[in-house]
Amino acid sequence: MTTSTKVILGILGAAAAGAVVGMLLAPDKGSELRKKVKDTANDWACQLADLFAEGKTELQNLKNKSAKVTRDVKNEAENTYNNARESFS
């Protein structure tokens, strides 16, 4: 997990805790409080889904990059082997 992901999750956690405390201490009616909790939970779910989608994309990019590096190293090793073999022939 990257540092930026940890920071984002920390900020989301702090915001969630602050929102919950604020709602519980607010002088709203029960029905209004339940609606706010429902709306806030829905917002958090959407944000979390976006975060997971972003993480999935980042993981796919990392996978592609590592595959390219692996191919490049393999090709370089084959070229070095072939050059060495030709020089000793």
C-alpha positions in Angstrom: 0.0 0.0 0.0 1.5 3.3 -1.0 1.9 6.3 1.2 -0.7 8.3 -0.7 -3.3 5.4 -0.3 -2.6 5.3 3.4 -3.1 9.1 3.7 -6.4 8.9 1.7 -7.7 6.1 3.9 -6.6 8.0 7.0 -8.4 11.1 5.9 -11.6 9.1 5.0 -11.5 7.4 8.4 -11.1 10.7 10.2 -13.9 12.2 8.2 -16.1 9.3 8.9 -15.5 9.4 12.7 -16.1 13.2 12.7 -19.3 12.9 10.7 -20.6 10.2 13.0 -19.8 12.2 16.2 -21.3 15.3 14.6 -24.5 13.5 13.7 -24.9 11.9 17.2 -24.5 15.2 18.9 -26.7 17.2 16.5 -30.1 18.2 17.8 -32.0 16.6 14.9 -35.1 14.4 15.0 -34.5 10.7 14.7 -35.9 10.4 11.2 -33.7 13.3 10.0 -30.7 11.7 11.6 -31.4 8.3 10.1 -31.7 10.0 6.6 -28.4 11.8 7.1 -26.7 8.6 8.3 -28.1 6.7 5.2 -26.9 9.5 2.8 -23.5 9.7 4.4 -23.0 5.9 4.3 -24.0 5.9 0.7 -21.5 8.7 0.0 -18.7 6.7 1.8 -19.6 3.5 -0.2 -19.3 5.4 -3.4 -16.0 6.9 -2.4 -14.7 3.5 -1.3 -15.8 1.9 -4.6 -13.9 4.7 -6.5 -10.9 4.1 -4.3 -11.0 0.3 -5.1 -11.4 1.0 -8.8 -8.4 3.4 -8.7 -6.4 0.7 -6.9 -7.4 -1.9 -9.4 -6.3 0.3 -12.3 -3.0 1.1 -10.5 -2.4 -2.7 -10.0 -3.1 -3.4 -13.7 -0.6 -0.6 -14.7 2.0 -2.1 -12.3 1.4 -5.6 -13.8 1.8 -4.3 -17.3 5.0 -2.4 -16.4 6.5 -5.5 -14.7 5.7 -7.6 -17.7 7.4 -5.1 -20.0 10.5 -5.0 -17.8 10.6 -8.8 -17.7 10.4 -9.0 -21.5 13.2 -6.4 -21.8 15.5 -8.2 -19.4 14.8 -11.6 -21.1 15.6 -10.1 -24.5 18.7 -8.5 -23.2 19.9 -11.7 -21.6 19.2 -13.6 -24.9 21.1 -11.0 -26.9 24.1 -11.2 -24.4 24.1 -15.0 -24.6 24.0 -15.0 -28.4 26.8 -12.4 -28.6 28.9 -14.4 -26.2 28.2 -17.7 -28.1 29.1 -16.1 -31.4 32.4 -14.6 -30.0 33.5 -18.0 -28.7 32.6 -19.8 -32.0 
